[in-house]
């Protein structure tokens, strides 16, 4: 699967400005004449603030440039996992009655809201939906912090394993053989569930799987195609971090984990970097001691140490991911909370 829009998946530790970098990358696409869309599954509101769009929802919203101008289009959305799941049910239900029965079932509501990995899978589903729509040339995805980003990558396979799980197939038995002809294993499972959760929960569970019959193949096919998309030549991975030891440790770990899955980091963005400073010559510093410039000399010496440590961390990143293109974004004096500031970030990513 190499046709269709380009996809950039931004991964990295929390608190390094990944959401801002994701939006700036999409803006770079718009500045290059592309129809670009950025989607975030980070519940924070920073993306909407930076884009100046106010309330972001589950459907793409066009970002108005105001006094600014770019030849392409910039769109943005914030994932609503529940709405995406509901839409998927509606898509694969054979009738509107089947869809409504599932959507109103309490077991479905609990699964869709609380099942581990639901948010990550729905993010992948939204990504797949956007790429299939034909509306965009570039889709940029802002993933959760580092160690959870691996869940994002594995989400389609997690769903496939669930659909192929023996317990799932046992619970599907009532829909295929009738309650009076349950397999012994299914009877045991339902009796045990009844003792723990009560008969009403069991009834809801059986009803959920009864209504779900016939839909699993659609979910399975979609999950396979989404997994292909994540691993296709049109998808590249952007690793975002800051030049601190702890975030570089997480970034190196994440890069290794992606490599173990056969996925290579194409780009490293090191955000919030200080300028390069060099300490004064020892004799110059000594001459300034006790004078009015001593405090400035001391401050410069401290900045030189900080700069040296940042260079060490940049070297570690380069050693861990030698093939990745590296971009440095400086530490801005003000928060990136509007389009003008976002444009400034984008200039360091082009």
C-alpha positions as CSV (number, residue, x, y, z in Angstrom):
1,X,0.0,0.0,0.0
2,X,2.0,3.0,-1.3
3,X,-0.7,5.1,-2.9
4,X,-2.8,7.7,-1.2
5,X,-1.7,10.6,1.1
6,X,1.5,10.7,3.0
7,X,1.2,10.0,6.7
8,X,3.5,11.3,9.5
9,X,3.1,9.6,12.9
10,X,4.6,11.8,15.6
11,X,5.8,9.9,18.6
12,X,7.8,10.8,21.7
13,X,7.9,11.4,25.4
14,X,5.3,13.6,27.1
15,X,5.9,17.3,27.8
16,X,8.3,17.9,24.9
17,X,5.9,19.9,22.6
18,X,4.9,17.0,20.4
19,X,1.4,18.4,19.8
20,X,2.9,21.7,18.7
21,X,5.4,20.0,16.4
22,X,2.6,17.9,14.9
23,X,0.6,21.0,14.1
24,X,3.7,22.7,12.7
25,X,4.4,19.8,10.4
26,X,0.9,19.9,9.1
27,X,1.3,23.7,8.6
28,X,4.5,22.9,6.6
29,X,2.4,20.8,4.3
30,X,-0.1,23.6,3.8
31,X,2.7,26.0,3.2
32,X,4.0,23.6,0.5
33,X,0.6,23.7,-1.2
34,X,-0.8,20.5,0.2
35,X,-4.1,19.7,1.8
36,X,-2.9,18.8,5.2
37,X,-4.7,17.5,8.3
38,X,-3.4,17.1,11.9
39,X,-5.2,14.8,14.3
40,X,-4.4,14.7,18.0
41,X,-5.4,12.1,20.6
42,X,-3.9,14.2,23.3
43,X,-6.8,15.4,25.5
44,X,-5.0,18.7,26.2
45,X,-6.3,21.8,24.5
46,X,-3.0,23.1,23.2
47,X,-3.6,22.2,19.6
48,X,-6.8,24.1,19.4
49,X,-5.2,27.1,21.1
50,X,-2.2,27.2,18.8
51,X,-4.4,26.9,15.7
52,X,-6.8,29.5,16.9
53,X,-9.8,27.3,15.9
54,X,-11.5,27.3,19.3
55,X,-13.4,24.0,19.8
56,X,-12.0,21.1,17.9
57,X,-14.2,18.1,17.3
58,X,-14.1,14.6,15.8
59,X,-14.4,15.8,12.2
60,X,-11.7,17.9,10.4
61,X,-12.1,21.6,10.7
62,X,-10.5,24.1,8.3
63,X,-8.0,26.4,9.9
64,X,-8.5,30.0,8.7
65,X,-5.3,31.8,8.0
66,X,-6.6,35.3,8.8
67,X,-3.9,37.8,7.9
68,X,-1.5,35.0,7.1
69,X,-1.4,33.1,3.9
70,X,-0.4,29.7,2.5
71,X,-1.1,28.1,-0.8
72,X,-2.5,24.8,0.6
73,X,-5.1,24.0,3.2
74,X,-4.7,23.2,6.9
75,X,-7.3,21.1,8.7
76,X,-7.4,19.9,12.3
77,X,-9.4,17.6,14.6
78,X,-9.3,16.2,18.1
79,X,-10.2,12.5,18.3
80,X,-13.4,11.5,20.0
81,X,-12.9,7.8,20.5
82,X,-16.5,7.1,21.4
83,X,-17.9,8.8,18.4
84,X,-15.4,7.1,16.1
85,X,-16.3,3.7,17.6
86,X,-20.1,4.4,17.1
87,X,-19.5,5.4,13.5
88,X,-17.6,2.2,12.9
89,X,-20.5,0.1,14.3
90,X,-22.9,2.0,12.0
91,X,-20.7,1.3,9.1
92,X,-20.4,-2.5,9.6
93,X,-23.9,-3.2,10.9
94,X,-26.1,-4.9,8.3
95,X,-29.2,-2.9,9.3
96,X,-29.9,0.3,11.2
97,X,-31.8,-1.8,13.7
98,X,-28.7,-3.9,14.4
99,X,-26.5,-0.8,14.8
100,X,-29.0,0.8,17.2
101,X,-29.2,-2.5,19.3
102,X,-25.5,-2.5,19.7
103,X,-25.1,1.2,20.4
104,X,-27.7,1.0,23.2
105,X,-26.3,-2.2,24.7
106,X,-24.7,-1.6,28.1
107,X,-21.9,-4.1,27.5
108,X,-21.0,-2.2,24.3
109,X,-21.0,1.2,26.1
110,X,-18.7,-0.2,28.8
111,X,-16.3,-1.8,26.2
112,X,-16.1,1.2,24.0
113,X,-15.5,3.5,26.9
114,X,-13.2,1.5,29.1
115,X,-11.5,-1.4,27.2
116,X,-7.7,-1.1,27.2
117,X,-6.5,0.1,23.8
118,X,-9.8,1.5,22.6
119,X,-8.5,5.0,22.3
120,X,-5.4,3.9,20.4
121,X,-7.4,1.7,18.0
122,X,-9.9,4.4,17.3
123,X,-7.0,6.8,16.6
124,X,-5.8,4.4,14.0
125,X,-9.3,4.0,12.6
126,X,-9.6,7.8,12.3
127,X,-6.3,7.9,10.6
128,X,-7.4,5.2,8.1
129,X,-10.7,7.1,7.6
130,X,-8.9,10.3,6.7
131,X,-6.5,8.7,4.3
132,X,-9.3,6.8,2.6
133,X,-11.4,9.9,2.2
134,X,-9.2,11.3,-0.6
135,X,-9.5,14.8,0.9
136,X,-5.9,15.1,2.1
137,X,-2.4,14.9,0.7
138,X,-0.8,14.8,4.2
139,X,-2.2,13.5,7.5
140,X,-0.1,14.1,10.7
141,X,-1.0,12.1,13.8
142,X,-0.1,13.3,17.3
143,X,0.2,10.1,19.5
144,X,0.1,9.7,23.3
145,X,3.4,9.9,25.2
146,X,6.2,7.5,24.4
147,X,5.5,4.2,26.0
148,X,1.8,4.4,25.0
149,X,2.7,5.2,21.4
150,X,3.6,1.5,21.0
151,X,0.1,0.7,21.9
152,X,-1.0,3.0,19.0
153,X,1.2,1.0,16.6
154,X,-0.1,-2.3,17.9
155,X,-3.8,-1.4,18.1
156,X,-4.9,-3.1,14.9
157,X,-3.2,-6.3,15.8
158,X,-4.7,-6.2,19.3
159,X,-8.1,-6.1,17.8
160,X,-7.3,-9.0,15.5
161,X,-6.1,-11.0,18.5
162,X,-9.3,-10.2,20.3
163,X,-11.4,-11.4,17.4
164,X,-9.5,-14.6,17.1
165,X,-9.4,-15.2,20.9
166,X,-11.0,-18.5,22.1
167,X,-13.1,-16.7,24.7
168,X,-14.5,-14.3,22.1
169,X,-15.4,-17.3,19.9
170,X,-17.0,-19.1,22.8
171,X,-19.2,-16.1,23.5
172,X,-20.1,-15.9,19.8
173,X,-21.4,-19.5,20.1
174,X,-24.9,-18.6,21.3
175,X,-25.5,-16.6,18.1
176,X,-24.5,-19.5,15.9
177,X,-25.9,-22.5,17.7
178,X,-28.7,-21.1,19.8
179,X,-28.7,-20.9,23.6
180,X,-30.0,-24.4,23.9
181,X,-27.1,-25.9,22.1
182,X,-24.2,-24.0,23.7
183,X,-20.8,-25.6,23.8
184,X,-19.9,-26.9,27.2
185,X,-17.1,-24.4,27.4
186,X,-19.5,-21.5,26.6
187,X,-22.0,-22.7,29.3
188,X,-19.2,-22.8,31.9
189,X,-18.0,-19.4,31.0
190,X,-21.5,-17.9,31.1
191,X,-22.3,-19.6,34.4
192,X,-19.1,-18.3,36.0
193,X,-19.8,-14.8,34.7
194,X,-23.4,-15.0,36.1
195,X,-22.1,-15.8,39.6
196,X,-19.7,-12.9,39.6
197,X,-21.7,-10.2,37.7
198,X,-25.3,-11.3,37.9
199,X,-27.8,-12.7,35.4
200,X,-28.6,-9.3,34.0
201,X,-25.0,-8.6,32.9
202,X,-24.9,-12.1,31.3
203,X,-28.1,-11.3,29.4
204,X,-26.6,-8.1,28.1
205,X,-23.4,-9.9,27.2
206,X,-25.2,-12.6,25.2
207,X,-27.4,-9.9,23.6
208,X,-24.3,-7.9,22.6
209,X,-22.6,-10.9,20.9
210,X,-25.9,-11.9,19.3
211,X,-26.2,-8.4,17.7
212,X,-22.5,-8.4,16.8
213,X,-22.8,-11.5,14.6
214,X,-21.8,-10.9,11.0
215,X,-19.8,-7.8,11.8
216,X,-16.5,-9.3,13.0
217,X,-15.3,-9.9,9.4
218,X,-15.7,-6.2,8.6
219,X,-13.7,-5.2,11.7
220,X,-11.1,-7.8,10.9
221,X,-10.7,-6.6,7.3
222,X,-10.5,-3.0,8.4
223,X,-7.9,-3.8,11.1
224,X,-5.7,-5.6,8.6
225,X,-5.8,-2.7,6.2
226,X,-5.1,-0.2,9.0
227,X,-2.1,-2.3,10.0
228,X,-0.9,-2.3,6.4
229,X,-1.2,1.5,6.3
230,X,0.9,2.0,9.4
231,X,3.6,-0.2,7.9
232,X,3.5,1.1,4.4
233,X,6.0,3.2,2.5
234,X,3.7,6.2,2.6
235,X,3.9,6.3,6.4
236,X,6.9,7.8,8.2
237,X,7.7,8.2,11.9
238,X,8.7,11.5,13.4
239,X,10.4,11.2,16.9
240,X,10.0,14.4,19.0
241,X,12.0,15.0,22.2
242,X,13.9,17.7,24.0
243,X,17.6,17.7,24.6
244,X,17.4,16.5,28.2
245,X,18.8,13.2,29.3
246,X,15.5,11.8,30.6
247,X,13.5,12.6,27.4
248,X,16.4,11.4,25.2
249,X,16.5,8.1,27.2
250,X,12.8,7.6,26.4
251,X,13.3,8.6,22.7
252,X,16.1,6.2,22.2
253,X,14.0,3.4,23.9
254,X,11.1,4.2,21.6
255,X,13.2,4.3,18.5
256,X,14.6,0.8,19.4
257,X,11.1,-0.5,20.0
258,X,9.9,0.7,16.6
259,X,13.0,-0.8,15.0
260,X,12.2,-4.1,16.6
261,X,8.8,-3.9,14.8
262,X,10.6,-3.2,11.5
263,X,9.6,0.5,11.6
264,X,12.4,3.1,11.1
265,X,12.3,6.6,12.5
266,X,12.7,8.9,9.5
267,X,12.9,12.2,11.3
268,X,14.0,13.4,14.8
269,X,12.8,16.8,16.0
270,X,14.7,18.1,19.0
271,X,12.5,20.8,20.5
272,X,13.3,23.6,22.9
273,X,17.0,23.8,22.3
274,X,19.2,26.6,23.6
275,X,21.7,28.4,21.4
276,X,25.3,27.2,21.4
277,X,27.3,29.0,24.1
278,X,31.1,28.9,24.6
279,X,32.6,29.8,28.0
280,X,35.1,32.7,28.3
281,X,38.8,31.9,28.3
282,X,40.0,31.3,31.9
283,X,42.1,34.4,31.9
284,X,39.2,36.6,30.7
285,X,36.9,35.2,33.3
286,X,39.5,35.8,36.0
287,X,39.9,39.4,34.9
288,X,36.2,39.9,35.2
289,X,36.0,38.5,38.7
290,X,34.9,41.0,41.3
291,X,33.8,43.5,38.6
292,X,30.4,44.6,37.3
293,X,30.4,41.9,34.6
294,X,31.2,39.0,36.9
295,X,27.5,37.9,37.2
296,X,27.2,37.9,33.4
297,X,30.4,35.9,33.0
298,X,29.1,33.3,35.6
299,X,25.8,33.1,33.7
300,X,27.7,32.6,30.4
301,X,29.7,29.8,32.0
302,X,26.5,28.1,33.2
303,X,24.9,28.4,29.7
304,X,28.1,26.9,28.2
305,X,27.8,23.9,30.5
306,X,24.1,23.5,29.5
307,X,25.0,23.8,25.8
308,X,27.7,21.2,26.2
309,X,25.2,18.7,27.8
310,X,22.7,19.3,25.1
311,X,25.3,18.5,22.4
312,X,26.0,15.3,24.2
313,X,22.3,14.3,24.1
314,X,22.1,15.2,20.4
315,X,25.1,13.0,19.7
316,X,23.3,10.1,21.5
317,X,20.3,10.6,19.3
318,X,22.4,10.6,16.2
319,X,24.2,7.5,17.2
320,X,21.0,5.7,18.0
321,X,19.2,6.7,14.8
322,X,22.0,7.6,12.3
323,X,19.7,7.5,9.2
324,X,17.1,9.9,10.6
325,X,17.1,13.6,9.5
326,X,17.5,15.8,12.6
327,X,15.8,19.2,13.1
328,X,16.4,21.5,16.0
329,X,13.7,23.9,17.2
330,X,14.8,26.6,19.6
331,X,13.4,27.4,23.0
332,X,11.0,30.3,22.3
333,X,10.6,33.1,24.8
334,X,6.8,32.9,24.5
335,X,4.4,30.0,24.5
336,X,3.4,28.7,21.0
337,X,-0.3,29.5,21.3
338,X,-1.2,31.2,18.0
339,X,-0.6,30.8,14.2
340,X,2.1,33.3,14.1
341,X,4.2,31.4,16.7
342,X,3.3,28.1,15.0
343,X,4.6,29.5,11.7
344,X,7.9,30.3,13.4
345,X,8.2,26.7,14.6
346,X,7.4,25.5,11.1
347,X,10.3,27.5,9.6
348,X,12.7,25.2,11.6
349,X,11.1,22.0,10.1
350,X,11.3,22.8,6.4
